[in-house]
Amino acid sequence: KQEVTQIPAALSVPEGENLVLNCSFTDSAIYNLQWFRQDPGKGLTSLLLIQSSQREQTSGRLNASLDKSSGRSTLYIAASQPGDSATYLCAVRTSGSRLTFGEGTQLTVNP
Amino acid sequence: NAGVTQTPKFRVLKTGQSMTLLCAQDMNHEYMYWYRQDPGMGLRLIHYSVGEGTTAKGEVPDGYNVSRLKKQNFLLGLESAAPSQTSVYFCASQSGGSNQPQHFGDGTRLSIL
């Protein structure tokens, strides 16, 4: 059974700092890995999707990497802003159309 | 630009009552999903559908039923609500193909007393 772990569970940083969020998964036979953002009381917003054949994806200040063989992904946020404060979740697709989610990292960026 | 719309947004039920949660998407997506999100448990898949008229069980299907009579709608039913079903329920949709992102609604907050 696929298990997804995100470390740390919570992170607080000053504005302007570069930061890395970590995601690990137990079954390396994945189709893709997706990073989401969730704001309080809201649904999930897809940030980046990395296919199993890719090593990284970039969108603006966000960069996600994937090392399928070691079961790891990182989300790098450059020059963090208070508006980046949210919970970040990673999810992997291992079979059919089903995703397995981690519990998320709650990020706070302090002005 | 509605995307995925869930109704209702909030609901309080008594144990044993029944209700239906509605999910509607306007993106012509083939796949639709129902998740529940609980503290310390993350998001868990309840049921999903890969097309109109089809449904399948996810990780935690017990106590729930679903229907996909129209492509744009996916209904989640609780026949006899239990306090353990107190949760935030999210619907998601996705176009066909395993490398497409899922799009989520804003959730339904359900409390069972």
Interface residues (C-beta under 8 A of the other chain):
Chain A: V4 Y31 N32 Q34 F36 G41 K42 G43 L44 T45 S46 L49 Q51 L89 A91 R93 G96 S97 R98 L99 F101 G102 E103 G104
Chain B: V4 Y31 Y33 G40 M41 G42 L43 R44 L45 Y48 V50 G58 F90 A92 Q94 S98 N99 Q100 P101 Q102 H103 F104 G105 D106 G107
